[in-house]
Amino acid sequence: MEQERWSAPRTPDEMKLLKAHRPLAWEYLLFAGVLAQGKEALEPRWRDYEVGYVRPTGNSVDDLEAWGFIAASMNDAQIYIGNITRVLSPEAQLPAFGPAGQPGDPALIEHMAKRVISSYEDLLDRASRIRGTRTSDMFRQLFELSAVFTDKPLHQMRDFIDDTVDKIERIPQTIKEAKGERATLTLDLVVNLDDAVEKAFHAEAERVRIALGIPKP
């Protein structure tokens, strides 16, 4: 099979074929394949998130419980975003893709890519969990603002996946033009929050705190 015909695998059979043949840049193609398949599998969940679809969890919280629930959800957001940075750190990438002149480790590559997808899924799950929890009208707006608090990171992750797959699928042609030299690719994902959403959330949280008579921390 000629080098330029290889692309990111989209099926389990294509994954097996890639790992068996290991063409130039197979490490990156494997990584891209896991990302592409993972994102595609979660598209129904993404569409639910975009339209604000609510699937009741069966959980109902009173006002004081709701305040604690929101605090926990914000802590979860920090953890999930932190995981993204850790998964794609240079310390994680080096053993996965391998030092210059050495092959990568397919198990580590797949693990890293799956953890990128699971971080994306965690953020989707978090929003669904918040929207599906029953609370009083006092908290309705705060809950929705908490659900979309990580909207920008979600979009950034989707863009990262699409851009990474696109860049990687062009690597074989780049290698051919470079006469077979090893390909290297920097995988950077910058995740940050939307200032307007963050400001709106904190303003609404302050309104609810005052209404409940909760002391300021």
C-alpha positions in Angstrom: 0.0 0.0 0.0 1.5 3.3 -1.0 2.2 5.8 1.8 0.0 8.6 0.5 -3.1 6.3 0.7 -2.9 5.9 4.5 -5.3 8.1 6.5 -6.7 8.1 10.0 -8.5 4.9 10.6 -12.3 5.2 11.0 -13.2 1.6 11.9 -11.7 -1.1 14.2 -10.6 -3.1 11.1 -8.8 0.0 9.8 -7.1 0.4 13.2 -5.9 -3.2 13.1 -4.5 -2.8 9.6 -2.7 0.4 10.5 -1.1 -1.2 13.5 -0.1 -4.2 11.5 1.6 -2.3 8.7 2.9 0.7 10.6 3.6 3.0 7.8 5.5 6.2 8.3 3.7 8.5 10.9 1.5 5.5 11.9 1.7 6.8 15.5 0.0 10.1 14.6 -2.5 8.4 12.3 -3.5 6.0 15.1 -3.9 9.0 17.5 -6.1 10.8 14.9 -8.2 7.7 14.3 -9.1 7.3 18.0 -10.0 11.0 18.2 -12.1 10.9 15.0 -14.0 7.8 16.1 -14.5 9.0 19.6 -15.8 12.4 18.6 -18.2 10.8 16.0 -19.6 8.4 18.7 -20.5 11.4 20.9 -22.2 13.5 18.3 -25.7 12.7 19.5 -24.7 13.9 23.0 -23.2 17.0 21.5 -26.4 17.8 19.7 -28.4 17.3 22.9 -26.0 19.7 24.6 -26.3 22.4 21.9 -30.1 22.4 22.0 -30.3 22.3 25.8 -32.0 18.9 25.8 -33.0 17.9 29.4 -33.0 14.3 30.5 -34.2 14.2 34.1 -31.9 12.3 36.4 -34.5 11.7 39.0 -32.5 13.7 41.5 -34.2 16.6 43.3 -32.4 19.0 45.6 -33.6 21.7 47.9 -32.1 25.2 47.9 -29.3 24.5 50.3 -28.5 21.2 48.6 -28.6 23.0 45.2 -26.0 25.5 46.5 -23.7 22.7 47.3 -24.4 20.9 44.1 -23.4 24.0 42.1 -20.2 24.3 44.1 -19.4 20.6 43.3 -20.2 21.1 39.6 -17.7 24.0 39.4 -15.0 21.9 41.1 -15.8 19.1 38.6 -15.2 21.6 35.7 -11.8 22.5 37.0 -10.8 18.9 37.3 -12.0 18.0 33.8 -10.2 20.9 32.3 -7.1 20.1 34.2 -7.2 16.5 32.9 -7.1 17.8 29.4 -3.8 19.6 30.1 -2.3 16.6 31.8 -3.3 14.2 29.1 -1.6 16.3 26.4 1.5 17.3 28.4 4.9 16.8 26.8 5.6 14.2 29.5 2.6 12.1 28.3 3.3 12.6 24.6 7.0 11.6 24.6 6.6 7.9 25.7 3.4 7.6 23.6 4.8 8.8 20.3 8.4 7.8 21.0 11.7 9.8 21.0 13.2 10.7 17.7 14.3 7.6 15.8 12.3 5.2 17.9 8.7 3.9 17.3 5.8 4.9 19.5 3.8 2.7 21.8 0.4 2.0 20.4 -1.2 1.2 23.8 -0.1 4.6 25.2 -1.2 6.4 22.0 -4.6 4.9 22.2 -4.8 5.6 25.9 -3.9 9.2 25.5 -6.4 9.8 22.6 -9.1 8.0 24.6 -8.5 10.2 27.6 -8.8 13.3 25.4 -12.2 12.0 24.3 -13.2 11.0 27.8 -12.4 14.6 29.0 -14.7 15.9 26.3 -17.3 13.4 27.3 -16.9 14.4 31.0 -17.8 18.0 30.1 -20.8 16.9 28.2 -21.9 14.6 31.0 -21.5 17.4 33.5 -23.8 19.7 31.6 -26.4 16.9 31.2 -26.2 16.1 34.9 -26.8 19.7 35.9 -29.7 20.2 33.5 -31.3 17.0 34.6 -31.3 17.8 38.3 -34.6 19.2 39.7 -34.4 22.4 41.7 -36.4 25.4 42.6 -37.1 28.4 40.3 -34.5 30.4 42.3 -31.7 28.2 40.9 -33.0 27.6 37.4 -30.8 30.4 35.8 -27.8 29.5 37.9 -28.0 25.9 36.9 -28.2 26.7 33.2 -25.2 29.1 33.5 -23.3 26.4 35.3 -24.2 23.9 32.5 -22.8 26.2 29.8 -19.9 27.4 31.9 -17.5 25.2 29.9 -19.1 25.9 26.5 -16.0 27.5 25.2 -13.7 24.6 26.3 -16.1 22.2 24.6 -15.9 24.1 21.3 -12.1 24.4 21.7 -11.8 20.6 22.1 -14.0 20.0 19.1 -11.8 22.3 17.0 -8.7 20.7 18.4 -9.9 17.2 17.3 -10.9 18.4 13.8 -7.7 20.4 13.3 -5.5 17.6 14.6 -7.1 15.0 12.4 -6.8 17.3 9.4 -3.1 18.0 10.0 -2.2 14.4 10.6 -3.9 13.1 7.5 -1.7 15.5 5.5 1.5 14.1 7.1 2.0 11.2 4.6 2.2 13.6 1.7 4.5 15.9 3.7 6.8 12.9 4.4 6.8 12.0 0.7 7.8 15.5 -0.2 10.5 15.4 2.5 11.9 12.1 1.1 10.8 10.0 4.0 12.0 12.0 7.0 10.3 11.3 10.3 7.3 13.5 10.9 6.8 15.5 14.1 3.8 17.3 15.2 3.1 19.5 18.2 -0.2 18.8 19.9 -1.2 21.8 21.8 -4.7 22.5 23.2 -5.3 25.8 24.9 -8.5 25.7 27.0 -10.0 28.8 28.5 -13.4 30.1 29.6 -15.7 32.7 28.1 -15.4 35.9 30.0 -19.0 36.9 29.5 -20.3 33.5 30.6 -18.0 33.5 33.7 -19.1 37.0 34.6 -22.8 36.1 34.2 -22.4 33.0 36.3 -20.7 34.8 39.2 -23.3 37.6 39.2 -26.1 35.1 39.3 -24.4 33.1 42.0 -24.1 36.3 44.1 -27.8 37.0 43.7 -28.7 33.6 44.8 -26.3 33.7 47.8 -27.8 36.9 49.0 -31.4 35.6 48.6 -30.5 32.5 50.6 -28.7 34.5 53.3 -25.5 32.5 52.9 -22.5 34.3 54.4 -19.9 35.5 51.9 -16.8 33.2 52.0 
